[in-house]
Structures are given as structure tokens and as C-alpha cells.
Amino acid sequence: MRKEDCFYLGKIVSKHGYKGDLLIKLDTDDPRAYENLESVFVSLGNNLVPFFIGESRLHKTNLLRVRFEDVASEVDADRLMGSELYLPLDLLPELTGNQFYYHEVIGFHLLDADHGDVGVIRRVNDQGAQALFVAEKDGRELLIPVTDDFITRVDREGRTIHIRTPEGLIGLYLDAPPE
């Protein structure tokens, strides 16, 4: 399995007890959806390694307490600390309306209410406090905040996201002289 074919589920953040149980911080709005998994892929080096789950249950808010079948001691658990967990993309629940997964909208056109087609989404930068569409138009890069305040409609069939941006935002990129 390749990372490109998977989505990030969470990260192993702590041991729980001395028998190899681990706590996973889930990156999801609905932790209950992942409470009864049979297996996950653990990122070890450059590989995704399947681990089968013997037992799991929610622990506090967005933590999942897991006992992997082949992890039976603190030493085994130590080897997995800090590892990222992934699941195949086909296990993602389907979203509708204006909800979308970031990987899903790569290649979509951004259509602004005032400026028309303002570019193709090349990636989504979610590393900062505000996620940003990174779009490209005529060799220029545009950064558009991913916010419900700007997104008016997601058209999956037409591969477009309709936006209404504040006055001047698009002009910062398209009206500026080329570098």
C-alpha cells in the first residue's frame, strides 16, 4: 500500500499501561467511526506496514486506545511511538454538499463570483492556522483561505469550487506585475 492511496488517520502519542497498549490521537471529527477497525497501516520508515487490531476503544475525547495483535510489551510499544497511522482512501465516508476532503479537490477550478476562473487547485496547505487552497492561474500562485465564508458551492461533477472572496484578495495575485 502506498501513502498516496491512503489517508492520514492519526498518530501514536503515548503508551497505556505496560502490556503494549497504545493511545492514538485521531485526526477526525468523528472518532467513533474508527472505534472498531480490524487493521491499520503504520508508517515505519518509508513503508506502510499493516497491523491487526486485537482490541480498541475510545479513550477520552479523540484518543483511541489500541492493542495490536503483535504488540505485547512496553518494548514493542516503544518501537511504534510517534508513528503515523493510515487507512485506504476507500474507507473514507463519502461527503456531500459543500464538504470535501482536501485530496478530493486537487485539480478543481476555483470560480470566483466576481473574477470568474481564478485558477486550478494544485494542493491544499493545511500546515498553518488557516488552511489555504494553493491555486495556479497563468503561471501565478494564488493562496485562498479554505473557509465556509468564501465557499458558496462545491460542484463535484463539474470539478469546480465556487467562491466569493473579499474585495481585493484576487487582485493581490492577478493584478500584480509578474515576477
N, C-alpha and C positions, 0 to 999 in steps of 0.2 A: 504494500500500500504506500502511495506517495502522499506527502503533505498537501500537494495541490488538489488531491482527491478527497481531502478531509477538512473538517472544521475544528477549530480550537475549542475544546470543552472546558479546560481548566488546568490548574497546576497543583502538584502535590506540595503542600505547605508545611505539613507537620506530621509527626508520628502520634499515634494514640495508643497508649499502653506499651507493653513490652512483647507482644505476640505478633508484631508486624502490621498491625492496623495502621492505616494512613488516612489523613484528612486532606481532601481535595477541595480547593476553592474553585467553585464552578463559575464560569463566565456566562451566566444565563439569567433571564428574568423569571424563569420558571424551574427552579431546582427539582421540583417533584417529578418533572418529565424524565429525569435521568436517575431516578432512585432505584430502578430495577433493571439496570443494564446487565447483560451477560458478559460483555467484554469491552475493553477499550484498547486503543493503541497508545503506548507510552513512547515518547521521544527519547531515545538513548543514542547519543552521538548523532550520526546522520541517518539513523534508521528509526522507523516506527515499528515497535515490537508489540505484538498482541499479548495482552494479559487478561486471563479469565478471572471473573469476579466470583468469589465464593459467597460473600455476604456484603450487603451495603445498606446504609440507612442515612437519612438526613441528620445532620448534627448542627444544631443552632440554625442560623439563617441560610447562608448559601454555601455551607460546607457539607460535603458528602463523606461519611466515614466508610472506608472500604477495606475489605480483607481480600487480597488477591490470592488465588489458589496456590501459587508457588512462592509466596512470601510468608514465612512462618516465624521470623525472628526480627529483633531490632536491627541486626546487622544487615539482613536482607532489605529491610525498610530503608535503612540509611543509604543504600545504593540508589534508591529511587527518589530521594529527597530533591525537591526543586524541579523535577521532571514535568514536562508539559504533557497533557493528555489530549488525544484527538479521536474523533469518530468520523465515519464515512459521510460524505455530503448527503447521501440519500436518506440518512436518518434525521435530517433537519425537518421540523414541521413546516408545511407549506404556509407561506404568508400571503395575505391578500390585502387589497386596498392600497393605502399608501405605506404600508410596512414592507420592508425589504431587508435582505441580507446584503452586506457590503459587497461580497464576492459576486452576488447576483447582478449587480448593476454596472459592472465593468463593461465598457463598450456602449452603454446607453448614451443617447444625446440629451443634453440639458437644453430645454426650451424655456427661455425667459419670457414673461408676459410682455415686456417692452422691447426687448432686443432680439427676440427670435432664437435661433440656434446659436448658443454661445459655446459649444464645444462638445467633445466626446469625453466621457469619464474614463480616465486611464487607470485610476486607483482611488482608494479612499484612505486618507491619512487619519488614523484614529489614535495617534500617539500622544496628542496634546489634550488640553482640557476640552476642546471643541473638535469633533470630527469634521473633516473637510473633504469635499469632492475635489479631486485634482483632475481638472479637465484640460483638454488641449484644443485650441482653435487657431488655425493658420500659423502653427509653429509657436504659439504663445501659450503659456501655462496660466490657468485661472484657478484660484482657490475659493470655493464656495462653501460656506458652512452648511453642514447637514443638520437642518433643524426643521421641525414641523411648521415653524413660522414662515419658511421660504417655500416649502414643497407643497404644491397645490394638487398634483395628481401624478401617480405612477402608472404608466401605460406599458405593461409587460409585452403585449403583442407588438406594439409599435416601437419598443425598446427606447422609450423616452421618459424623462422625468421633467414635468412641468414645474417651473419655479417662478416666484415673484420676489425679486431681490430689492433691497432698499436702493433708492436713487443714488447713483454714483458708484455703486460697487462694481458693476460690469465695466463701466468706463475706466476704472482704475487699470484694468488689464488691456482692454481693446482700444482705448483712445490714446494710450501712452505710446510714445515713439518706440519703434523696435530697438532692441539692444544690439 
